[in-house]
């Protein structure tokens, strides 16, 4: 009996060592997860749970997402959607600078984190999700969509925005080559007046907000004020002052001739979302194994003491 108990202790101890020594898994080729027109997720993934028209992340996900269903909510619950972009020179295609040709004449290869499947997909809300390491973090090019409470960082383009009646609020947009980019990029295009951009934090993007670097500016297009009439966004490179201490800069943040923030915020109105604390499976297994070793060792000790 004593020999069996000792062998059990040794087995559990080895289990503890093996579990703790498992190497991290290498990243596989980037898959695409599709929210299909009928609402199903394909291929199915445990990282996204559907409840009616709400799709909630339960874990981090290395994938691209294509949305083919209207009027849904994609709730990141603080988790991260990540891609393969690593910031190397081969990947350094920047939208808005000419066409999609790289200097060596090859076509740029880029990956979109969240893309909408067709012009008929509308009314999508994306919230509480961190999106990083993509050529384009989010491409929002249809109508009536809302992007709120997300972290969008370490991409070439954080958010590429087109379409009308779009709302972009309370997002942390940081460390992208282009923070937010307007896709209305022809000389005659006019950015719709129903686009709302306020209470975002633009942090250390190479270019915080812009559109196509067109040769000619549409003279008929009025300047756009990216604020709600009282408060705008926080800009990490704003160098104005706040003499009355109301949290709003005394001078406008001028992006270019057609874009300005009349009421720049002195402090960030938002922060990157983070998931609710959860105990990793590895921690549970290790804790259980360690507890089992201690318990069995105690049994062995008491058995020896009796004998």
Order of alpha helices (4+ residues) and beta strands (2+ residues): alpha-beta-beta-beta-beta-beta-beta-beta-beta-beta-beta-beta-beta-beta-beta-beta-beta-beta-beta-beta-beta-beta-beta-beta-beta-alpha
